[in-house]
């Protein structure tokens, strides 16, 4: 009986951990992999918005990681030289921050710092 209780408790803990992992993955909007941007590409991204004088936009809603970008906000194409890890995303330059957005869900998945 004690052994059965121990096995049941262990199974419950494992099931809870699996559910927690699924929830975290789902809420980030990035799938199973986090976005990794190499330092040289971060520099290119920052240089791009400065040199091209990309206008920072303002919205009533604060644009943060995990939030959906309003449909009234135009998503910009990511330039090819920003690196392969971000090519599938679009971006928004808001409050002097570059936010990467999943174009399918319009969810902000990463803030380039």
Backbone as CSV, one residue per row, in Angstrom:
resi,resn,N_x,N_y,N_z,CA_x,CA_y,CA_z,C_x,C_y,C_z
1,UNK,0.828,-1.193,0.000,0.000,0.000,0.000,0.872,1.257,0.000
2,UNK,1.916,1.254,0.844,2.820,2.403,0.925,3.538,2.621,-0.406
3,UNK,3.922,1.493,-1.039,4.615,1.577,-2.333,3.673,2.153,-3.395
4,UNK,2.409,1.733,-3.372,1.432,2.244,-4.325,1.219,3.745,-4.139
5,UNK,1.154,4.199,-2.891,0.994,5.619,-2.603,2.198,6.416,-3.118
6,UNK,3.397,5.903,-2.930,4.614,6.562,-3.395,4.624,6.677,-4.918
7,UNK,4.227,5.607,-5.591,4.182,5.625,-7.052,3.148,6.634,-7.543
8,UNK,1.987,6.662,-6.897,0.938,7.599,-7.281,1.388,9.041,-7.071
9,UNK,2.081,9.307,-5.972,2.572,10.659,-5.692,3.603,11.075,-6.740
10,UNK,4.512,10.163,-7.087,5.534,10.468,-8.095,4.886,10.745,-9.453
11,UNK,3.880,9.957,-9.825,3.186,10.160,-11.097,2.475,11.511,-11.111
12,UNK,1.899,11.880,-9.987,1.211,13.167,-9.883,2.192,14.326,-10.062
13,UNK,3.349,14.217,-9.436,4.373,15.263,-9.560,4.842,15.377,-11.007
14,UNK,5.086,14.245,-11.656,5.528,14.268,-13.051,4.459,14.866,-13.967
15,UNK,3.206,14.512,-13.723,2.122,15.059,-14.541,2.013,16.565,-14.348
16,UNK,2.152,17.032,-13.111,2.097,18.470,-12.834,3.246,19.184,-13.521
17,UNK,4.432,18.614,-13.491,5.593,19.220,-14.149,5.368,19.298,-15.663
18,UNK,4.785,18.256,-16.241,4.528,18.260,-17.680,3.518,19.336,-18.053
19,UNK,2.474,19.487,-17.242,1.475,20.522,-17.503,2.100,21.896,-17.363
20,UNK,2.908,22.096,-16.336,3.568,23.396,-16.140,4.464,23.723,-17.325
21,UNK,5.185,22.746,-17.839,6.061,22.977,-18.985,5.242,23.387,-20.202
22,UNK,4.122,22.711,-20.425,3.269,23.048,-21.552,2.743,24.469,-21.430
23,UNK,2.330,24.841,-20.228,1.792,26.179,-20.010,2.843,27.236,-20.280
24,UNK,4.054,27.045,-19.805,5.117,28.022,-20.022,5.415,28.163,-21.499
25,UNK,5.502,27.047,-22.201,5.789,27.088,-23.627,4.691,27.825,-24.381
26,UNK,3.461,27.572,-24.028,2.343,28.191,-24.715,2.300,29.692,-24.487
27,UNK,2.542,30.144,-23.269,2.406,31.564,-22.987,3.531,32.402,-23.575
28,UNK,4.683,31.812,-23.845,5.761,32.608,-24.409,5.521,32.915,-25.877
29,UNK,4.776,32.059,-26.544,4.496,32.289,-27.956,5.677,31.991,-28.857
30,UNK,6.722,31.398,-28.324,7.900,31.151,-29.140,8.084,29.683,-29.462
31,UNK,7.136,28.837,-29.105,7.305,27.418,-29.339,8.252,26.842,-28.311
32,UNK,8.990,25.820,-28.698,9.875,25.151,-27.758,11.240,25.808,-27.631
33,UNK,11.576,26.701,-28.520,12.916,27.289,-28.495,12.847,28.784,-28.224
34,UNK,13.711,29.234,-27.353,13.814,30.671,-27.098,14.578,31.308,-28.254
35,UNK,14.332,32.573,-28.470,15.024,33.280,-29.545,16.412,33.675,-29.046
36,UNK,17.415,33.223,-29.745,18.792,33.560,-29.408,19.338,34.460,-30.510
37,UNK,19.717,35.669,-30.127,20.276,36.613,-31.097,21.726,36.872,-30.716
38,UNK,22.625,36.541,-31.624,24.043,36.729,-31.376,24.353,38.219,-31.241
39,UNK,25.392,38.562,-30.462,25.737,39.975,-30.230,25.925,40.794,-31.506
40,UNK,26.546,40.220,-32.535,26.770,40.987,-33.762,25.442,41.353,-34.432
41,UNK,24.425,40.495,-34.305,23.122,40.814,-34.884,22.382,41.842,-34.025
42,UNK,22.544,41.783,-32.710,21.946,42.807,-31.841,22.480,44.188,-32.229
43,UNK,23.784,44.244,-32.496,24.405,45.501,-32.905,23.818,45.978,-34.228
44,UNK,23.627,45.057,-35.185,23.052,45.425,-36.482,21.631,45.954,-36.325
45,UNK,20.871,45.319,-35.449,19.481,45.745,-35.243,19.451,47.157,-34.662
46,UNK,20.271,47.396,-33.659,20.316,48.727,-33.040,20.809,49.780,-34.025
47,UNK,21.817,49.428,-34.820,22.337,50.353,-35.834,21.278,50.653,-36.884
48,UNK,20.530,49.643,-37.272,19.505,49.807,-38.300,18.486,50.866,-37.896
49,UNK,17.934,50.743,-36.691,16.896,51.702,-36.278,17.456,53.107,-36.100
50,UNK,18.746,53.202,-35.762,19.375,54.509,-35.606,19.696,55.124,-36.971
51,UNK,20.364,54.361,-37.836,20.787,54.870,-39.136,19.605,55.137,-40.074
52,UNK,18.612,54.270,-40.036,17.445,54.441,-40.910,16.436,55.418,-40.313
53,UNK,16.729,55.869,-39.101,15.841,56.808,-38.390,14.406,56.287,-38.366
54,UNK,14.295,55.015,-37.955,12.981,54.394,-37.845,12.198,55.143,-36.779
55,UNK,11.007,55.574,-37.153,10.176,56.349,-36.232,9.587,55.430,-35.162
56,UNK,9.808,55.781,-33.909,9.244,55.023,-32.809,7.758,55.324,-32.724
57,UNK,6.953,54.290,-32.687,5.519,54.508,-32.641,5.001,54.409,-31.213
58,UNK,3.903,55.047,-30.979,3.270,54.971,-29.670,1.859,54.430,-29.851
59,UNK,1.437,53.651,-28.887,0.093,53.091,-28.905,-0.528,53.303,-27.533
60,UNK,-1.837,53.193,-27.487,-2.502,53.319,-26.192,-2.139,52.147,-25.293
61,UNK,-2.063,50.947,-25.892,-1.675,49.765,-25.147,-0.155,49.673,-25.129
62,UNK,0.394,49.293,-24.005,1.840,49.118,-23.929,2.212,47.823,-24.650
63,UNK,3.198,47.906,-25.513,3.642,46.724,-26.259,4.758,46.061,-25.468
64,UNK,4.463,44.864,-24.962,5.413,44.118,-24.138,5.437,42.662,-24.591
65,UNK,6.477,41.939,-24.207,6.597,40.526,-24.545,5.399,39.775,-23.976
66,UNK,4.787,38.968,-24.822,3.623,38.183,-24.428,2.301,38.824,-24.800
67,UNK,2.303,40.124,-25.081,1.071,40.826,-25.444,0.849,40.756,-26.949
68,UNK,-0.399,40.901,-27.334,-0.723,40.955,-28.758,-0.649,42.400,-29.231
69,UNK,-0.092,42.575,-30.419,0.012,43.900,-31.022,-1.337,44.209,-31.682
70,UNK,-1.892,45.386,-31.424,-3.184,45.738,-32.035,-3.122,45.660,-33.559
71,UNK,-4.243,45.335,-34.160,-4.296,45.208,-35.616,-4.070,46.540,-36.320
72,UNK,-4.243,47.633,-35.599,-4.010,48.955,-36.188,-2.521,49.259,-36.363
73,UNK,-1.661,48.459,-35.734,-0.211,48.662,-35.816,0.342,47.844,-36.980
74,UNK,1.069,48.524,-37.866,1.667,47.849,-39.010,2.946,47.142,-38.577
75,UNK,3.047,45.857,-38.890,4.251,45.083,-38.585,5.228,45.243,-39.739
76,UNK,6.472,45.534,-39.416,7.506,45.740,-40.423,8.263,44.438,-40.676
77,UNK,8.692,44.234,-41.922,9.492,43.066,-42.271,10.876,43.182,-41.633
78,UNK,11.379,42.061,-41.162,12.720,42.034,-40.576,13.739,41.988,-41.710
79,UNK,14.693,42.931,-41.733,15.731,42.898,-42.766,16.552,41.601,-42.695
80,UNK,17.001,41.116,-43.834,17.740,39.856,-43.912,19.006,39.862,-43.073
81,UNK,19.660,41.021,-42.936,20.930,41.049,-42.210,20.760,41.070,-40.684
82,UNK,19.524,40.925,-40.197,19.315,40.831,-38.744,19.600,39.427,-38.225
83,UNK,19.844,38.495,-39.112,20.223,37.142,-38.699,19.128,36.120,-38.925
84,UNK,19.539,34.862,-39.053,18.587,33.795,-39.366,17.610,33.475,-38.234
85,UNK,17.978,33.754,-37.007,17.094,33.385,-35.893,15.851,34.266,-35.808
86,UNK,15.829,35.398,-36.507,14.683,36.305,-36.429,13.968,36.492,-37.767
87,UNK,14.420,35.804,-38.789,13.877,36.040,-40.135,12.396,35.711,-40.270
88,UNK,11.868,34.844,-39.439,10.446,34.475,-39.555,9.516,35.466,-38.855
89,UNK,10.071,36.429,-38.154,9.271,37.385,-37.398,9.116,38.711,-38.135
90,UNK,8.277,39.569,-37.612,8.153,40.957,-38.023,8.569,41.776,-36.808
91,UNK,8.687,43.077,-36.979,9.063,43.877,-35.824,8.236,45.141,-35.722
92,UNK,8.220,45.669,-34.502,7.600,46.945,-34.196,8.632,47.721,-33.396
93,UNK,8.812,48.986,-33.745,9.715,49.859,-32.995,8.828,50.797,-32.193
94,UNK,8.768,50.541,-30.902,7.864,51.288,-30.045,8.577,51.705,-28.764
95,UNK,8.413,52.962,-28.393,9.061,53.498,-27.186,10.562,53.224,-27.188
96,UNK,11.170,53.408,-28.352,12.614,53.212,-28.542,13.079,51.788,-28.235
97,UNK,12.194,50.817,-28.469,12.534,49.400,-28.283,12.101,48.622,-29.518
98,UNK,12.938,47.682,-29.935,12.598,46.806,-31.051,11.934,45.562,-30.465
99,UNK,10.699,45.339,-30.889,9.929,44.190,-30.415,9.702,43.246,-31.586
100,UNK,10.120,41.977,-31.434,9.885,40.979,-32.471,8.500,40.383,-32.273
101,UNK,7.777,40.242,-33.365,6.385,39.817,-33.315,6.167,38.601,-34.209
102,UNK,5.451,37.610,-33.698,5.047,36.466,-34.503,3.913,36.959,-35.404
103,UNK,4.120,36.970,-36.726,3.105,37.554,-37.604,1.800,36.773,-37.640
104,UNK,1.849,35.494,-37.343,0.633,34.680,-37.366,-0.308,34.983,-36.209
105,UNK,0.256,35.269,-35.046,-0.568,35.520,-33.859,-0.531,36.970,-33.414
106,UNK,0.404,37.751,-33.980,0.633,39.154,-33.601,1.060,39.272,-32.140
107,UNK,1.679,38.224,-31.615,2.157,38.221,-30.245,3.618,38.635,-30.212
108,UNK,3.960,39.533,-29.292,5.361,39.946,-29.119,6.101,38.775,-28.478
109,UNK,7.154,38.312,-29.135,7.889,37.153,-28.642,9.254,37.497,-28.066
110,UNK,9.755,38.726,-28.357,11.090,39.063,-27.872,11.322,40.571,-27.949
111,UNK,11.967,41.106,-26.936,12.403,42.508,-26.965,13.905,42.495,-27.172
112,UNK,14.363,43.182,-28.193,15.792,43.260,-28.470,16.376,44.337,-27.555
113,UNK,17.241,43.902,-26.649,17.833,44.865,-25.709,19.250,45.200,-26.066
